[in-house]
Amino acid sequence: MTTYADLLAPINKFLHCETPDAWVKEAKKTENLPVILRDHLACELKAGQTAMFLIRKYAVDKESSKILFEWFEPYEDFLYRKKGDLKSLANKNNLSKAILPKSNSAYSQNLIDKMVLLIKEELHHFYQVLEIMVARDIPFDGITAGRYAKGMMKHVTTYEPNALIDKLIIGAYIEARSCERFAKLAPHLDDDLNKFYVSLLRSEARHYQDYLTLAQQVAGEKADISERVAHFGKVEAELITSPDEDFKFHSGVPI
């Protein structure tokens, strides 16, 4: 049976640094729980959107692209346009039609399969976080984007397929860091939240591995992507360990 430590060992090896104690100290403050949950809610949608944008751009036909967009619409309505609620989002996490690959893409089906599974899990987590917020009477009243993902995306190569490879590597780091932070934060939370964050570790651990696997497949099994993986590891670590005025789930050292 895979243990908590078994899941975290490869993630801690993959990441170039641990979450600083200063972030954990700030995150475990009771008054910051609403900030953490609001940002976590937004992060779950953004993680799903990232996967959706990747397969819409690189992997699926026009009709499937439309289906994916419609899948996200109620979640985006809630987060960005303040339309809907927990009840209206119930039973929305499903695909009514098949997602079909482009005929001219060599890696479409594998990318689709892994990303659709990831999307389903991220949207399920979105709903779970919202349930927690509703139960604790924590409203979602908007949140601004932090520097984390944008700070890595500005290093993406401008030509293909290298741009896609870079985006997949970035996805791996975001998922790995999320997993590491769930583990860091969980011991400092009440029993219900502790169980919830620990329950997320298994899927987040698999997500980072899926992203890396896809990056290698896009590059070609004989290609060496270790230099790009290392590069983004350094970029990610710098964002995590440098001072950050904006406290978020993926922010750096709080000022």
ABEGO torsion letter per residue (X at the ends): XBBAAAAAAAAAAABABBBBAAAAAAAABAAAAAAAAAAAAAAAAAAAAAAAAAAAAAABBAAAAAAAAAAAAAAAAAAAAGBEBAAAABGABBBABBBBBBAABAAAAAAAAAAAAAAAAAAAAAAAAAAAAAAAGBBBAEBBBBAAAAAAAAABBABOAAAAAAAAAAAAAAAAAAAAAAAAAAAABBAAAAAAAAAAAAAAAAAAAAAAAAAAAAAEAABBAAAAAAAAAAAAAAAAABBBABBBAABBBBX
